Amino acid sequence: MPMPGEYNNEGAAASTTEPNSEAKDKVAELQRELGAAQTSPQSQYSEIDVEAIAFICHEANRAYCEVTGDRSQRQWHLAKEWQRDSAVKGVKFAIENPDAPDSAQHDAWMSDKLADGWTYGTEKDEEAKTHPCLVPFDQLPPLQQAKDRLFRAVVKALTPNLG
């Protein structure tokens, strides 16, 4: 585990594909699959739509993290299943609760983490299941609050029928 302030390049190394073309390829692939997907009666968005939006949210979050100095986030295809599942859950929450405040998005994420056995810790540690963001939204640093706002903004931009 890297020491605070050290660069952790695990999964963050540049790929041979530029991020923009990778994102375009992934979205195109998911759109092709969408032709065969059925939309659930509870939602106008299929699982394929939700996964595509989660992919875009994850990559936007990863880019934001890199700009703010956190280079530990893995590309979608290198991210662990629990990370991808967390993004999908976040998209579903945002779609089902379009008028919820940003704090509700964080509360839903935190509730899922706690249910999965994660606890507060000063460092994010996947093995120990500790995370420094397991605090109420208003206690998060501004950069972390902005990540939740960015996530919701991406979902809203990609789901125009939600208002």
KOLMARNU-579858 format. One record per residue (C-alpha): residue in three letters; x, y, z. Coordinates in steps of 0.2 Angstrom, whole numbers, padded with zeros to 4 digits, always signed. Layout:
N
ALAXYZ/...
This chain:
163
MET+0000+0000+0000/PRO+0007+0017-0005/MET+0011+0029+0009/PRO+0001+0045+0009/GLY+0006+0057-0005/GLU+0015+0043-0015/TYR+0009+0040-0032/ASN+0000+0023-0034/ASN+0000+0019-0053/GLU-0008+0002-0051/GLY-0021+0001-0064/ALA-0018+0019-0068/ALA-0005+0018-0082/ALA-0009+0025-0098/SER-0016+0012-0110/THR-0012+0011-0129/THR-0030+0018-0133/GLU-0033+0036-0129/PRO-0047+0038-0116/ASN-0058+0047-0128/SER-0058+0033-0141/GLU-0059+0020-0127/ALA-0075+0029-0121/LYS-0082+0030-0138/ASP-0079+0012-0142/LYS-0087+0006-0125/VAL-0102+0017-0128/ALA-0104+0011-0146/GLU-0102-0007-0140/LEU-0116-0004-0127/GLN-0127+0004-0139/ARG-0126-0011-0151/GLU-0131-0022-0137/LEU-0145-0010-0132/GLY-0154-0016-0148/ALA-0157-0032-0140/ALA-0160-0026-0122/GLN-0177-0024-0114/THR-0182-0009-0104/SER-0188-0014-0087/PRO-0206-0009-0083/GLN-0200+0001-0068/SER-0188+0012-0078/GLN-0186+0019-0096/TYR-0168+0014-0095/SER-0162-0003-0098/GLU-0148-0011-0089/ILE-0137-0008-0104/ASP-0141+0011-0102/VAL-0137+0011-0084/GLU-0120+0002-0087/ALA-0115+0014-0100/ILE-0120+0029-0089/ALA-0110+0021-0075/PHE-0095+0019-0086/ILE-0095+0037-0091/CYS-0098+0042-0073/HIS-0083+0032-0067/GLU-0072+0039-0081/ALA-0077+0057-0077/ASN-0074+0053-0059/ARG-0057+0046-0063/ALA-0052+0061-0073/TYR-0058+0072-0059/CYS-0047+0063-0047/GLU-0032+0064-0058/VAL-0034+0082-0060/THR-0035+0084-0041/GLY-0019+0073-0039/ASP-0027+0056-0035/ARG-0020+0044-0048/SER-0026+0028-0039/GLN-0042+0026-0049/ARG-0042+0012-0061/GLN-0049+0013-0079/TRP-0067+0005-0080/HIS-0061-0011-0088/LEU-0047-0013-0074/ALA-0058-0008-0060/LYS-0063-0021-0048/GLU-0081-0028-0049/TRP-0086-0020-0032/GLN-0081-0003-0039/ARG-0091-0005-0055/ASP-0106-0011-0045/SER-0105+0004-0034/ALA-0106+0015-0050/VAL-0121+0006-0056/LYS-0129+0007-0040/GLY-0126+0026-0039/VAL-0133+0028-0057/LYS-0149+0019-0052/PHE-0151+0029-0036/ALA-0149+0045-0046/ILE-0161+0040-0059/GLU-0174+0034-0046/ASN-0171+0050-0036/PRO-0168+0064-0048/ASP-0173+0078-0036/ALA-0163+0071-0021/PRO-0150+0083-0015/ASP-0131+0078-0018/SER-0130+0073+0001/ALA-0143+0059-0003/GLN-0132+0052-0016/HIS-0118+0052-0004/ASP-0129+0044+0010/ALA-0134+0030-0002/TRP-0116+0027-0007/MET-0111+0027+0012/SER-0126+0015+0016/ASP-0120+0003+0003/LYS-0102+0003+0009/LEU-0107+0001+0027/ALA-0119-0014+0023/ASP-0104-0022+0014/GLY-0093-0021+0029/TRP-0083-0005+0026/THR-0079+0007+0040/TYR-0072+0024+0042/GLY-0053+0025+0041/THR-0041+0039+0038/GLU-0034+0030+0022/LYS-0044+0020+0009/ASP-0039+0002+0010/GLU-0048-0011+0000/GLU-0042-0026+0010/ALA-0046-0018+0027/LYS-0062-0010+0020/THR-0058+0007+0027/HIS-0063+0023+0018/PRO-0060+0042+0023/CYS-0076+0047+0015/LEU-0088+0037+0026/VAL-0093+0053+0035/PRO-0109+0064+0033/PHE-0109+0074+0017/ASP-0107+0090+0025/GLN-0091+0084+0034/LEU-0083+0079+0017/PRO-0069+0090+0010/PRO-0075+0101-0004/LEU-0066+0091-0017/GLN-0075+0075-0012/GLN-0092+0084-0011/ALA-0088+0090-0029/LYS-0086+0072-0034/ASP-0104+0068-0029/ARG-0110+0083-0038/LEU-0101+0078-0054/PHE-0108+0061-0053/ARG-0126+0067-0052/ALA-0123+0080-0066/VAL-0116+0067-0078/VAL-0131+0056-0074/LYS-0143+0070-0077/ALA-0134+0075-0093/LEU-0136+0058-0100/THR-0154+0055-0094/PRO-0163+0071-0101/ASN-0180+0064-0097/LEU-0177+0066-0079/GLY-0178+0085-0079/
